[in-house]
Amino acid sequence: MTRPLFLAVTVFAALARAAEPGEEVELSSAPVTGLACAKKAVETGKLDLLSSCPLEEAPKGIVVFDVAEMQYYQLDAKTVRTSALERAYGGGSVDVTGKVKAVDKKTGLATVTVSEYRVTPKPKAGAFKGCL
């Protein structure tokens, strides 16, 4: 990544405002990844970290990442099954509509109460054969 682009991404990430309770959230094709990988992607601007996040990071927290806003959200476990998110972890995505329920004051992590969602699972290895 070139230096000006890296600086632009870093400045953009710093300017991204934090979510507030009651705020509407609408995400389209949001990658599902681990919390640590999402934090690192925001810090470095390397979005490839989202799809290559090791499975060992999943128990520490699964989040969805809004690429346009460079922000990540935790989905309320009462409104979305963890198993649905696990199907999309590390290469899949979700479409989400909901509202911010709460924001953790220490970490700034927003939890979203989901009203609608659709999961696009991670593609299976070797599923695409292409031109032979």
SERO-4910 file (N, C-alpha, C, O; in steps of 0.05 Angstrom, whole numbers):
BEGIN
 pado doro    nc1    nc2    nc3   cac1   cac2   cac3    cc1    cc2    cc3    oc1    oc2    oc3
  Met    A     17    -23      0      0      0      0     18     24      0     38     26     15
  Thr    A     12     44    -16     28     68    -18     24     85      7      3     83     20
  Arg    A     43    101     13     42    117     38     18    136     38      5    138     58
  Pro    A     12    151     16    -11    170     17    -37    155     22    -55    164     36
  Leu    A    -40    131      9    -65    116     13    -67    106     41    -88    107     53
  Phe    A    -45     97     53    -45     88     80    -53    111     99    -69    107    117
  Leu    A    -41    134     94    -48    157    111    -78    165    108    -91    172    128
  Ala    A    -88    163     84   -116    169     79   -134    150     95   -154    158    107
  Val    A   -128    124     94   -143    104    108   -141    109    138   -162    107    152
  Thr    A   -118    115    148   -114    120    176   -130    144    186   -143    144    206
  Val    A   -129    166    170   -143    190    177   -173    185    176   -188    194    194
  Phe    A   -182    170    155   -211    164    153   -220    147    177   -241    153    188
  Ala    A   -204    128    185   -211    112    208   -212    129    234   -229    124    251
  Ala    A   -194    148    236   -194    165    260   -219    183    260   -229    190    282
  Leu    A   -228    192    237   -250    210    235   -277    196    237   -298    208    243
  Ala    A   -277    169    234   -302    154    235   -314    158    263   -301    153    283
  Arg    A   -339    166    264   -351    172    290   -361    146    302   -367    126    288
  Ala    A   -362    146    328   -372    122    342   -403    121    340   -416    141    338
  Ala    A   -413     96    340   -442     92    339   -454    100    365   -441    100    386
  Glu    A   -480    108    364   -494    116    388   -519     98    392   -531     90    372
  Pro    A   -527     93    417   -551     77    421   -575     89    407   -580    113    407
  Gly    A   -591     71    394   -615     80    379   -609     86    350   -628     89    335
  Glu    A   -584     87    343   -577     93    315   -584     69    297   -578     46    304
  Glu    A   -595     75    273   -602     54    254   -576     44    241   -558     60    235
  Val    A   -574     18    237   -551      6    223   -562    -11    200   -579    -28    204
  Glu    A   -550     -6    177   -557    -22    153   -531    -30    140   -517    -12    129
  Leu    A   -525    -55    140   -500    -65    128   -506    -84    105   -525   -100    106
  Ser    A   -491    -81     84   -494    -99     60   -468   -113     55   -447   -100     52
  Ser    A   -468   -139     53   -444   -155     48   -422   -149     68   -399   -146     60
  Ala    A   -429   -147     93   -409   -142    114   -394   -167    121   -407   -187    128
  Pro    A   -368   -167    120   -352   -190    127   -356   -197    156   -358   -180    173
  Val    A   -355   -223    162   -357   -233    189   -329   -242    197   -316   -258    184
  Thr    A   -319   -231    219   -291   -236    227   -288   -235    257   -307   -231    272
  Gly    A   -264   -239    266   -258   -238    295   -253   -209    304   -245   -193    288
  Leu    A   -258   -204    329   -255   -177    340   -226   -166    336   -222   -144    328
  Ala    A   -207   -183    343   -179   -175    341   -171   -168    312   -156   -149    307
  Cys    A   -181   -183    293   -175   -178    265   -189   -153    255   -177   -138    239
  Ala    A   -212   -147    265   -226   -123    257   -211    -98    268   -208    -79    253
  Lys    A   -202   -100    292   -186    -78    304   -161    -73    288   -154    -50    282
  Lys    A   -147    -95    281   -122    -93    266   -127    -81    238   -111    -66    228
  Ala    A   -150    -89    225   -157    -79    199   -161    -49    200   -153    -34    181
  Val    A   -174    -39    221   -179    -10    224   -152      5    228   -148     26    216
  Glu    A   -135     -7    245   -109      6    251    -91      7    226    -78     27    221
  Thr    A    -90    -15    211    -70    -17    189    -82    -10    162    -67     -3    143
  Gly    A   -108    -13    159   -121     -8    133   -120    -33    115   -128    -31     92
  Lys    A   -110    -55    125   -108    -80    110   -134    -96    113   -138   -110    132
  Leu    A   -152    -93     93   -178   -106     95   -176   -136     89   -196   -150     95
  Asp    A   -154   -146     78   -151   -175     74   -150   -190    100   -154   -215    100
  Leu    A   -145   -176    122   -144   -189    148   -172   -199    156   -175   -218    172
  Leu    A   -193   -187    145   -220   -195    152   -227   -223    143   -239   -238    158
  Ser    A   -219   -230    119   -226   -257    109   -205   -278    116   -211   -302    114
  Ser    A   -182   -269    126   -161   -289    133   -157   -291    163   -137   -301    172
  Cys    A   -177   -283    178   -175   -284    207   -175   -313    217   -193   -329    209
  Pro    A   -156   -321    233   -154   -348    243   -179   -356    260   -190   -339    274
  Leu    A   -187   -380    258   -210   -390    273   -206   -388    303   -226   -388    318
  Glu    A   -181   -388    312   -176   -385    341   -186   -359    352   -189   -357    377
  Glu    A   -190   -339    335   -200   -313    344   -230   -312    349   -240   -295    363
  Ala    A   -244   -331    338   -274   -332    340   -284   -332    369   -303   -318    375
  Pro    A   -273   -349    387   -283   -349    414   -279   -323    429   -293   -318    449
  Lys    A   -261   -306    420   -256   -281    433   -276   -259    425   -278   -238    438
  Gly    A   -292   -265    404   -312   -246    395   -315   -246    365   -295   -243    351
  Ile    A   -339   -250    356   -345   -248    327   -360   -222    322   -379   -215    336
  Val    A   -350   -207    302   -362   -182    295   -367   -181    265   -356   -197    249
  Val    A   -384   -162    257   -387   -156    228   -374   -129    223   -375   -111    239
  Phe    A   -362   -127    199   -346   -103    193   -359    -88    170   -365    -98    149
  Asp    A   -364    -62    175   -374    -44    155   -350    -31    141   -337    -14    152
  Val    A   -345    -41    116   -322    -32    101   -324     -3     94   -303     11     95
  Ala    A   -347      7     87   -351     34     79   -344     54    102   -333     75     97
  Glu    A   -352     47    126   -348     65    149   -324     57    166   -317     71    185
  Met    A   -311     35    159   -288     25    174   -295     22    203   -280     31    221
  Gln    A   -318      9    208   -328      6    235   -338    -23    238   -346    -36    218
  Tyr    A   -337    -34    262   -346    -61    267   -366    -61    289   -367    -45    307
  Tyr    A   -384    -81    287   -407    -84    306   -409   -112    316   -403   -131    301
  Gln    A   -417   -115    340   -424   -141    352   -455   -144    349   -469   -125    354
  Leu    A   -464   -167    340   -493   -171    337   -504   -184    362   -492   -203    372
  Asp    A   -526   -174    371   -539   -184    395   -546   -214    392   -559   -222    373
  Ala    A   -536   -230    410   -540   -259    409   -569   -267    411   -576   -290    403
  Lys    A   -586   -250    422   -615   -256    424   -629   -253    397   -651   -264    393
  Thr    A   -617   -238    378   -630   -233    353   -617   -247    329   -628   -249    308
  Val    A   -592   -257    333   -578   -272    312   -564   -296    325   -550   -292    345
  Arg    A   -568   -319    314   -554   -343    325   -524   -342    319   -516   -334    297
  Thr    A   -508   -349    338   -480   -350    335   -472   -370    313   -453   -365    298
  Ser    A   -487   -391    311   -481   -411    290   -485   -400    262   -471   -408    243
  Ala    A   -503   -381    258   -507   -368    232   -482   -351    225   -473   -351    203
  Leu    A   -471   -337    245   -447   -321    241   -423   -339    236   -405   -332    220
  Glu    A   -422   -361    249   -399   -380    246   -398   -391    217   -377   -397    207
  Arg    A   -422   -394    205   -422   -403    177   -409   -384    158   -399   -391    137
  Ala    A   -410   -358    165   -399   -337    147   -371   -328    156   -358   -312    143
  Tyr    A   -361   -338    178   -335   -329    190   -312   -334    171   -309   -356    160
  Gly    A   -295   -314    167   -271   -318    151   -275   -320    121   -261   -336    108
  Gly    A   -293   -305    110   -296   -306     81   -325   -303     71   -330   -298     48
  Gly    A   -344   -305     89   -372   -301     82   -380   -273     91   -364   -257     99
  Ser    A   -406   -267     88   -415   -241     95   -444   -242    104   -458   -262    102
  Val    A   -454   -219    115   -482   -217    124   -493   -190    115   -478   -170    112
  Asp    A   -519   -190    110   -534   -165    106   -550   -162    131   -564   -180    140
  Val    A   -548   -138    143   -560   -134    169   -576   -107    170   -567    -87    159
  Thr    A   -599   -108    182   -614    -84    188   -621    -85    218   -631   -106    228
  Gly    A   -616    -63    232   -622    -63    261   -616    -36    273   -612    -16    259
  Lys    A   -615    -36    300   -609    -11    315   -588    -17    336   -586    -39    346
  Val    A   -572      3    341   -551      1    362   -565     -1    389   -580     18    396
  Lys    A   -560    -22    403   -573    -27    429   -556    -13    451   -567      0    469
  Ala    A   -530    -17    450   -512     -6    470   -484     -3    459   -477    -16    439
  Val    A   -468     14    472   -440     17    464   -424     14    490   -428     28    510
  Asp    A   -405     -5    489   -388    -10    512   -370     14    516   -356     22    497
  Lys    A   -370     26    539   -356     51    544   -325     47    544   -311     65    536
  Lys    A   -316     23    552   -287     18    552   -277     14    524   -257     26    516
  Thr    A   -289     -4    509   -279    -13    483   -291      3    460   -279      4    438
  Gly    A   -314     15    463   -327     29    441   -342     10    422   -352     19    401
  Leu    A   -344    -16    429   -357    -35    412   -387    -33    415   -398    -35    436
  Ala    A   -400    -28    392   -429    -25    391   -442    -52    387   -434    -68    370
  Thr    A   -463    -57    402   -479    -81    399   -505    -74    385   -519    -55    393
  Val    A   -511    -89    364   -535    -83    347   -557   -104    352   -552   -128    350
  Thr    A   -581    -94    357   -604   -111    358   -614   -113    329   -621    -93    317
  Val    A   -614   -138    319   -620   -142    290   -650   -147    286   -662   -163    300
  Ser    A   -661   -134    266   -689   -138    259   -691   -156    234   -709   -172    232
  Glu    A   -671   -155    216   -670   -172    192   -641   -178    186   -623   -161    190
  Tyr    A   -636   -203    177   -609   -210    168   -610   -232    148   -629   -248    147
  Arg    A   -589   -233    132   -586   -255    112   -556   -262    112   -539   -244    110
  Val    A   -550   -288    114   -523   -297    115   -514   -308     88   -529   -324     76
  Thr    A   -491   -300     79   -478   -312     55   -455   -328     66   -434   -316     74
  Pro    A   -457   -355     67   -436   -370     79   -409   -369     64   -408   -362     41
  Lys    A   -388   -375     79   -361   -377     67   -362   -398     46   -372   -420     50
  Pro    A   -351   -393     22   -350   -413      1   -334   -437      9   -313   -434     23
  Lys    A   -342   -460      1   -327   -485      7   -302   -486    -10   -302   -477    -33
  Ala    A   -281   -496      2   -256   -498    -13   -259   -517    -37   -270   -538    -35
  Gly    A   -249   -508    -59   -250   -524    -84   -277   -524    -98   -281   -539   -116
  Ala    A   -295   -507    -89   -322   -507   -101   -321   -495   -129   -337   -503   -146
  Phe    A   -303   -476   -134   -302   -464   -160   -282   -479   -177   -259   -481   -170
  Lys    A   -292   -489   -200   -274   -504   -218   -263   -486   -240   -241   -492   -250
  Gly    A   -277   -465   -248   -267   -447   -269   -264   -461   -295   -276   -482   -300
  Cys    A   -248   -450   -313   -243   -461   -339   -222   -482   -337   -200   -478   -326
  Leu    A   -228   -506   -346   -208   -528   -345   -194   -532   -371   -177   -549   -373
***
